[in-house]
Amino acid sequence: MNNYFLVGIKGSGMSSLALILKKMGHYVFGVDKDTYFKTQEKLINNNINIYNDFSLTNISEKIDIVIYSSAYENNDFIHFLKNNYTCYSYIEYISYLSRNKKTYAIAGTHGKTTTSAATTFALSYKKRKDFPFFSIFGSSLIGENDCTFQGDKAFIIEACEYREHFLEYNVDGAIVTSIDFDHPDYFKSEKDVINSFFKFATKINKNGFLILNIDDKNIKGMISSIKKMRNDLNIITYGFYDKSIFRIQKDNLSDGYKVGLTHDELYTIKYFNKALVSDMLGAAILSTCILLDQQPLNLYLENDDLIVDEIFTTIFRLSLKSLEAFNGVVGRLDYKAEFNNIIFLDDYAHHPKEIYTLINEIRHRYPNRKIFACFSFHTASRTKALYKEFLAVLLLFDKLVITKTFMSARMDVDNENLDKKMVNDLNKKLLSSYKIKLSSVLYAREEEVSSICASMLEDNDIFLSLGASNNDDIYKDIIKELRKG
């Protein structure tokens, strides 16, 4: 057992790692800003001490190993720790774990957190709770107040492409959900992003597997090159595309879906948008591949489960069926509350394509309600690079409040006031066309957001807190304002 000291312990990945280390039997404690993060509740519930002073003055615990978030990598405190202790960055330690466990990665510009959560759920459903694995991804399962740790034989990791971090991992199998231009503070073009994912795919361990969503044009475009370089990989394709190995189709006579290779059996999937449906399909395939990649083989079948076909098809069928009970992931179309016939939702979407997918899903679920979004851009570089795309997709809301750009730990400062510029440009669009869905848009300072939103809300609205900022609990302040009348 070691004593682990985590710097930046409240971060989504760091807090999950802290909980995993604790369940492995280590003593874990850490330090972070004296700002409330929802993740700290899980840490406190697991008796993990959190300090707010970035020094060792008030820390009495012995330190064996330090793990630090990339948000603090240039911090003087980290320089001191590096000179006195064994230190790993978060990425370095995840890499270390991946070299010592059977490791499986979920990658993709969009959909990787949802797919990671669904895979985790499928591998911990009923009898599969005996499967010895743990997972680390950028959120948590709705209804779960802890991380998923059933043992340490297999490791499932959400693998982010930012700064090509995912190239550091030693991976036995992987899924790629999508490839799109993002992180313009690091990647200069979409081609750079594609090349990075190609390197990731061709780096998978020998005789590993690679699951690809070929509804995505960038993924489809690089399959032949991957096969040419790595003919040892077992490549499995999925999606709505008619040449997918696992092709999913909407059944015209019901709300169900059919998947090729499963004899026209109907599956209930709780999503409407094709991208989200594909995430569920990908998770079912990935969980199946992970189970069948273990030695010795254990299928974790219930007493009434029958092998009615090939083993792969049977396990896949059971995996996809299990996802009918999947309630979702925190921060992804996350139901918060209902008050005065107003439904409050929260979603992490911060890229134009993610927002478009989200709007379509909400319109399908709540067809007779207007969507009022409170949105904060995430990093100025993304806003600038995708400005036209943001402008187009934000016009699809019914009402909109934009707040100050969320800078995050990257210190990506909005010196051009792009958030306010967007409000001005959206208002110009409103004046120039009567066909636009959006009826009103305002900019709000942090201290006035809740009162402005409350004043704009109407009966039967959907209120959506949107983006990667810490605004997911704003609904509480809005409801307080509504109670005042």
Helices and strands as residue ranges (DSSP letters): E 3-7, H 12-23, E 27-31, H 39-45, E 49-51, E 65-68, G 70-72, H 76-84, E 86-89, H 90-100, E 102-107, H 112-122, G 126-130, E 133-136, E 154-158, G 162-168, E 173-176, H 190-201, E 209-213, H 217-220, H 223-229, E 234-239, E 246-250, E 257-259, E 266-267, H 274-292, H 311-322, G 323-325, E 334-339, E 342-347, H 352-365, E 371-378, H 380-385, H 387-394, E 399-406, H 418-432, E 440-443, G 446-448, H 449-456, E 462-467, H 474-484
